[in-house]
Amino acid sequence: MQNLVLTKRANWTNRVKLQYQKGALTASANIWDRNRIFDNPGYFAGGVYVGYSGLKLASNMNLVLTFSQIKVFSADTPRKSGMMFSAGVGF
C-alpha cells in the first residue's frame, strides 16, 4: 500500500501489512518506510499487533484486548520504539 498525506508537511509512506485472523483472534505484522520525497525526515519501522475480541459482555457487546509494539529500525531524526496495551468495547 502507498499513501500520500497532504498536510502542512506532506509525506509519502510505503507500507506492507500481513494479517491473520481466526475467530476472535487477530494478528498482524507491518513494515513501513516514510520517504524523503518532500524533504521531510524519513524512517523505516515495523510493528506487530495482537488482538482478541472473544470476551462477551452482553449479547451485542464484546471486550476487545489488544497489544501492539512498534520498532524503529532507522530514522533521520531520533524516534522512539514503543508498545501499547489497550482495552475497549466492540459492538
ABEGO torsion letter per residue (X at the ends): XBBBBBBABBBBBBBBBBBBBBEABBBBBBBBBBBAAAGBBBBBBBBBBBBBAABBABAABBBBBBBBBBBBABBABBBBBBBBBBBBBBX
